[in-house]
Amino acid sequence: MEKSTIIGLVLAFVSVFVGMALKGAPLSNLINLPAYLIIFGGTAATVFIAFPMSELKKFPKLMKIAILGQKHIGKPEIIRMFMEWATITRREGLLALESKVDEIEEPFLRNGMRMIIDGNDQDFVHDVLMEEVHAIEERHKSGALIFTQAGTYAPTLGVLGAVVGLVAALGNLSDIEKLGHSIAAAFIATLLGIFSGYVLWHPIANKLKRYSKQEIELKTMMVEGLLSIQSGVSTVAISQKLSVYLTPSERAAEQKGEAAGEQKTAQA
């Protein structure tokens, strides 16, 4: 589970509700079915109009990813895998990796490994894999765009909800008490629109974009590793080439681990 999403959602709701209470705004005003219908029903309607059904079907999956996160191979683990495969390739040849293919859980990496074992041209392998990376990136963009657009529409619908509420409030001009209550209820729609747009939909879109960037970086890293193995470069060269994808702290930790491993080997 992605802790930052849960923490952010909890903080968002607590901040708004506690803030309203401290300001003296009655929380009972939040029980406003028309406002919820205009904001969330209206936002859903605009998204349905804006996107084809084939893309909207992914909405539950995208929400799950935003809340639970994504499981993927870590960069240091990828480097260690490619170093191991490079050692096997230089010692026994590229075909020796055939026994490793079924052990690979990542479909993209498994497909790329099969391509280089089958003896495909390096340029062909590069083009096919990078086209797949590009297709994945485009799918991710379309998914994040659903939430970006929802975040754009929701605050405007909040204004619409406020206008509808004020029109209803004009019918109570003779009753000051009802008039005040109606005006307060009218602005609940604005509150919900701004809250859902800028605290829910836009941040979720941003998180999906971050996940997409991480995955594309991992896929690109895999392509570099596969092409390096196909070229027959040394284990050290692969490590140096793929280490550029690590952060300075990850690189330092990896170097420390390698040094510890060498020390154990020397002692043995």
N, C-alpha and C positions, 0 to 999 in steps of 0.2 A: 504493500500500500504506500502511496505517495504521501508522506506525512505533511509536506508543506501545503498541499491542497486542503487537507482536513484542517490544519491549523489556521489557514487563511479563511476558510468558510466559517469556522467557529468564531474567530476574531471579528469577522465582518458582521455577523448577526448580533454578537454580544455588544459590539461598539454602537450599532444603530439602536438596539433596544435600550441599552443602558443610557445612551445619549438622550434618547427621547424621554426616558424617565427623569433624568437629571434636569432636563429643560422644562419638565412639568407637562409634557404632551401626553395625554391619556393613551395608553397602549390599546385601549378598547377601540380606538379609531382604526386600528389595523384590521379589525374584523369588518371588512368592506368588500363583499363579493363582487359588486360591479367593477371596482378598481382592479381586482385580480383578473377578472374576465377581460377587461379592456387591455391590460398590459400583457399578460401571459398568453391569452387567447389571440390578441392582436399581433403579438410578436410571432407566434406560431404561424398565423395566417400569412404574414409578410414573408416569412422564410419559405413557406410552401409555395408562394407565388414566385419567389426569386430563384429557387433551385429545383432541378428535376428530382423525381421520386427515387431514382437510382442512387443519388447522393444522400438524400435525406434518410434512407434506410440505414445508413451508417451512424446516425445520431446516437443510438444507445451504446454502440461500441466505442464511439469517441468519448462519450461521457464516462464510460468505464475506464478508458485509458487515462483521462484527465484526473480521475479520483484515485485509481489504483496504481497508476504508473505502468511502465513497460519493462518487461524482463529482457535483457540482452547480454551478450558476452561483453565483459570488460576489456578495455584496450590492452592492459598488461597481459591478460590471458590470451588475447589474439596474438600478441607478439610472441609469447612463449610457444603457442601452437605452431606458428609459422617457422620459428627457429627449429623446433623438433622436426617438422616436415622437411625443412631445408637440409638438415643433417641426414635424414633418411634418403632424400633424393641424391645427394652427393655421394653417399655410400653405396646405395643399391639401385639407383635410377628412378625415374619419374613413375614408372609402372608400379613400384613398390608401395606407392601411396594408395593404390586401389583398395587395399584392405582397411584403410582409414576412412574411406568415403562414407560408409554406412554409420560410422560413429559420430559424424557431424550432424548436429541437431539443426543448425541454422540452414534453411532451404537455399538461400542465396549463395552461401559459401559452399554448400554441397554441390550445387549446380555448377559453380565456377570450377571446383576441383575436378568434376567429371569432364568438363570441357578441356582442361589442360592435359588430363590423363589420356583423353581420346586423341590427342595430338593436333588439335586445332591450331591454326595460325595465331600468333600472338596478337596481331592487330585485330583479328576477328573476335578473339576472346575479349579484348579490351572494349571494342565497339558494342558487343552484345551486352556485357555487364554494365557498362556506363549508360546504355539506353534503358536498361532495367532500373538503374539508380534514378535516372531522370523521370521515368514513369512513376516510381514510388514517390518522388518529391512532388510531382504534380498532384497525385492522389492526396497527399498530406495537405497540400495548399488548399485544395477544394474542401477538405474536411474542416480545416481551421477557419476558412472563409464563412462557413455557416454561422459560427459563433461570432465572428467579427461583424457580420451583417445584423445578427440579432442584437448585438450591443449597440449598433448604430440606430436601429429602429426603435428600441425600447424607450429611450429617453424622450423621443418625439411623441410616441404614443402616450407617455406620461403627461405631456402638455395637452394632448387630445382628451385624455381622461379628466384632467383638471377643468377643461372648457365644458365638457359634458356635465361635470359636477356643479359648476357655477351656473350653468343654464338651469339645472334642477333647483339650485339655491335661490334663484330669482323668483321662484314660485312661493317662497316663504318670507317675502319682504315684510309682511304684516306681523310676523312672529319673530322677534329678535333672537330669542333663545334657539329656535329651530334654524334660523338663518346662520348663526355662528356655528352650529353643529354641521350644517350642510357645507359651509365653506371649508371647515377643517377636513371633512370627509372628502371633499373635492381634491384637495392637495395630496391625499394619500396616494392617488394614482401617479402624481408627479414623483413622489418619494419612491414608489415601487419601480417606476420606469428608470429613474436615475440609478437606483440601487442595483436592479437586475442588469442594466446595461454596463455600468462601470465597475461593479463589484463582482459580478458573476460572468457574464458572457465575454467581455473583452479580456479579462484575465485568463479564462479558460482557453480562449483562442491563442493567447500568447504562450500558454504552457504547451499546447499542442505544437506550436511552431518550434519551441525549444526542443521538444521530443523529436520532431522531424529533423532538426539540424543535427542532433546527436546521432540519430540512426543513419542519416546520409553520410556523416563523417565516418561511422563504423563501416558502412558498406564500401566507401571509397578506400578506406584502409585495407579492407579485405581484397579489393581489386589490385592494389599495389603489391600486397603480399603474394597473391596468386601469380601475377606477372613476374615477380622477382624469382619465385620458385621455378617457373617455366624457363626463365633465362639462366637458371643454374647459379645464381649468386650465392655467396657464402653466408653462413649463419650470422656472422658479425655484421655483414653488410645489410642483411634484412633487419636486424635489430636496430641498426643506426637509421635505416630508411624509415621504419615504422615508428620509431621513437619521437619523430617530429610531431606526431599526433597527440603525444602526451603533454600534460601540463608540467611545469617545472617540478612541482611537488611529486607528481606521479613518476616523473623521470628519475628523480633522486631516490625514491623508494625502490624503483626497479633496479637501479644501479647498486643500491645497498644490498638488495636481495641476491643479485648476481655475484657480488663480492663475497657474501656469506656462503653461497653455494660453492664457489671456487675454493674458499678456505676449508670447507668440509671435505672437498675432494682431495685437496693437498694433504690434509691430516690423515685421511684414509689410506 
